[in-house]
């Protein structure tokens, strides 16, 4: 909007942005969690920070709120009023959206072993991101196909809360990097070396902008005694560090466990609080101090489709109120992003 000179509705089906200078379209469209949401005016003019409970859409499926059970099941039904475009190549969010099923039930099964058993017994048709220790069991079954369907993958991330001690101190954040071992984390997540990379920077390894700048802080042998000294020198004095851990999710569980252990080895007083994923997402939105329901650290995974460029990589924002909780404030980072745009 900073480079938008005029935004008008030309007619009922056309919206026109007139810009003051050329600007990358990826900032407005593409595979990103921050997208322009078209909504009824009565919702658009309401408080932007309240939760919108009304589900309005125009895609090939419609959400059935009456059958929704948080943390357990989401149900979608084919929308008979949707007509897909008659041409184009289907690719991610592009091309015609052809619905092949009348109904889709998305079940959240907390235990990886239970979810694998459900697939083997024919109780579910498809399993997303199975636990790595369940893959050999699934592969041995002739009725199950095990394959990598999304080669771009995801990046594990440790997110600091910049609002409260100890990680509101840049020196402590910097010293903590010495505790992070990407290879240890990825070994726990994916096991076989063919399935993962380490020495990964701010952009996914397959993107044109991928580079190793700064990665040296996370590579090489870890010296936890040195990290302890660095943390003490930076001002860390043993105060509790509240880490939000997750149960059930096969990827986030080992990431949070190994990551917490690395911080613990560095001498931090770790309070790992495990909860279901829905609770974690709500909890990490709190800006309260950790002793009043807030937090210090959480671990997550970033879909690489979202972070191949500064326009859509919300994890590197430094505007103090970015989409990914943690709220870092870095005018320099924001300036570099604006320069890139």
KATASUL-V465177 format. One record per helix or strand of 3 or more residues. SS is the DSSP state (a for helix, b for strand). FROM is the first residue (numbers start at 0). TO is the last residue. Records with the same first field share a line. If there is no record, write none. Layout:
SS=FROM-TO, FROM-TO
This chain:
b=3-10, 13-18, 60-62, 72-77, 102-106, 153-159, 239-245, 268-274, 296-302
a=24-26, 40-43, 64-66, 111-119, 131-138, 169-178, 181-189, 192-194, 214-217, 223-233, 249-264, 276-282, 289-291, 313-315, 330-339
